[in-house]
Amino acid sequence: MLARHQLTLLIGMLALCLASSAAMADNAEEEMARANDFYDKQQMPDAFEIFKKLAKQNYLPAQVRLGDLLDYSEMHEVATGWYIMAAFQGNPDGAYGLARMYFGGTGIKKDPDQALYWFKFSADKDNLNAVWVLERAYQKGAASGLPVPVDLKQAEYWKSKRIVLDEAHTKHELEMIAAEKKKREEKAAEIKKADEEARKSKQGTAK
């Protein structure tokens, strides 16, 4: 059971979600990219404000990232609330975050059964971290901290899935790096072209 103040927080946040879902920003993906850029540059206050704004508009990826930031800042109960909102709407990353909180008993009462449920929910939707957790859990059984027996067949199933997802993730990362490189090269070419045109214009004016 959630503590009374946690339940109140959850109800309030869910109400906010329902009230603001229609107000989702059309440019949410662009704003999310901007927030992630701030995050990568360690400009956390700027990233936090954008994540918070998008999370209140019920943009699920932002709810998860906001939960991550709050969890890192040791505001575990509020972080759990955002994970709950994302998880209950089917987001696998939110489900993984919620599973972690149930597993560790941070921000919510420790509950290995609920942790297992949400790890499985997340893994079934291809969250790589959750898949890895289940692979290890079925290798170790109860020693993993999750209520599962040692089951090498299950462990092998999750291992196979992890390998496939890991390869896909690596491919995606390489594609993103290539796209970023191409973008930089195109930008450099545009600057070079503009410089050449400016130089020719300057030479023409001098004549």
Secondary structure, 3 states (H helix, E strand, C coil): CCCHHHHHHHHHHHHHHHHHHHHCCCCHHHHHHHHHHHHHCCCHHHHHHHHHHHHHCCCHHHHHHHHHHHHHCCCHHHHHHHHHHHHCCCCHHHHHHHHHHHHHCCCCCCCHHHHHHHHHHHHHCCCHHHHHHHHHHHHHHHHHCCCCCCCHHHHHHHHHHHHHHHHHHHHHHHHHHHHHHHHHHHHHHHHHHHHHHHHHHHHHHHC
